[in-house]
Amino acid sequence: MQKRNVLNSPRLTELKKRRRKVVINKILLSLLGLVIVFFLLTYLSCLKNLNITEIQVTGNEIVDTEEVQTATREETAGKYLWLFPKTNILIYPQNSIKDKLQNKFGRIKNVDLSIENNKTLIINITERVAKYTWCGDTPVVGRPTSESSPQCFFLDEEGYIFDAAPYFSGEVYFKFFGRPTPEDNFFFKQNFEQLASFKDALVKLGLKPTSLYVASDGDVEINLLSGSSAITPPKVIFKLDADMQNIKENLEAALNTEPLKSDMKKKYSTLEYIDLRFGNKVYNKFSK
């Protein structure tokens, strides 16, 4: 009974109240300090000397500068938590700016951002270089006109499909045909480097490839420049999953061996195909 009275004594109760008050005061002071720091940061984030007031675009030759600036301003408009401006040089949305520009402008390959003089956002763009064209699922037979030509799109050296191409008369760009795999706008991403390399190998062998078609069954046909006014051009046929180095060596050996060596010189205008789909055997056909 005496112990209980000691625990409930006025002196001990008063001591508990004082300690509780001290804790509450510390909490209130901490909260007040956080509020002061928060509003101080808000004030500092709005200072003109710490905010982007100008946007400069460099490295672009085809992508429109004003369109890039407009897209960037849209991304930096507004505030975080309705307080911190997105134009602040310390917290501006770098990743979202890069993503938006690359998604909006397919020709942009890389974007580098930097701040100059604490107020100027420098956007350095690396554009994709058009090296080939992709012209749809089905190859065009004969010589297309501006009316009959399919809509083509530019491809870069990696096979990335990035921008609509105008109509070109003649063989300005090597053309790819076939249904691309649905993988980040690439034309057969896993095979493209080997396909382009094999096309280049044909050039070194004295042939003149003009287009390549990947069929749905995995057959690949490379059309060659026709030696006459034939409607259907000669072609080299192989499998998409073939060992490119092996079929290149087989083709090179066949082109340097009779009778194909002489036939290519004398009867090239009647060549229909060279078939590399059957192991180490090379089949060919010339029309009569």
C-alpha positions, 0 to 999 in steps of 0.5 A, a space after each residue: 500500500 505504501 509503495 502504491 502511494 509513492 508511485 502516485 505521489 504529487 511530486 512524481 506526478 508533477 515530474 512525469 508531467 514535466 517530462 511529457 511537456 519537454 518531449 512534446 516541446 521537442 517534437 513541436 520544435 522539430 516540426 517547426 524546424 522542418 516546416 521552416 526548412 521546407 519553406 526555405 527550400 521552396 523559396 530557394 527553389 524558386 530563385 531565378 538564378 537557380 531555374 532554367 530560363 533558356 533552352 538550347 538545342 545542339 547536334 540536330 540537323 533534321 529534328 526541328 529545334 523549336 519542336 524539341 524546345 516545346 516538348 522540353 518546356 511541356 515536360 518542365 512545366 508545373 511543380 513538384 508537390 505544387 511547390 518546387 518548380 520543375 525548372 529548378 536546375 537541381 531537380 529538373 526531370 532529366 530522365 523524363 525529358 530524355 524519354 519524351 524526346 526519344 519517344 516523340 522523335 524517332 530520329 533521335 538516338 541519344 540525348 545528353 543534358 547539361 546546365 550552363 550558367 545556372 539558367 540554360 539547359 543544353 540539349 545535345 542530340 545525336 540523330 540516327 543516320 538513315 542507311 537503309 529503308 524498310 518498305 513493308 511486309 511484301 516485296 514489290 515486283 517490277 519497277 514501282 512508281 511514286 503511286 505504286 510504291 509502298 510507304 517506306 521507313 528509314 532504318 539505321 545501321 542497327 536496323 532500327 525503324 525510325 522515320 517515314 522516307 519519301 519516294 525515291 526513284 531508282 536504288 537510292 537505299 537498299 530496301 528491306 521487306 518482311 514483317 519485323 519482330 515486335 521488338 522495339 521497332 527493330 527489323 529482325 534485331 537478332 539477325 539484322 547485323 548478319 543480314 546486312 553483313 551478308 548483303 555487303 559480302 555479295 557486293 564484294 563478290 561482284 553482285 549487286 543486291 537491291 533489296 532483301 525479303 524475309 518470308 514468314 517461313 524463314 526463307 530470305 531472298 536477296 534481289 539482285 540488280 537485273 541485267 535486263 528489263 525482266 520483271 522478276 529480278 534474280 535472287 539469292 535464297 537462304 535461311 534466316 537461321 543459316 550460318 552466314 559465314 558458311 553460306 558466303 564461303 559456299 557461294 564464293 566457291 560456286 561463283 569461282 567454279 565452272 560452269 557457274 563462273 562462265 554462266 554468270 558472265 555470259 548469261 547473267 541476264 537470264 539468271 533466276 536464282 541462286 539457292 543456298 538453303 541446302 547445306 553445302 550445295 549451291 543450286 542455280 537456275 537460268 531461264 532459257 
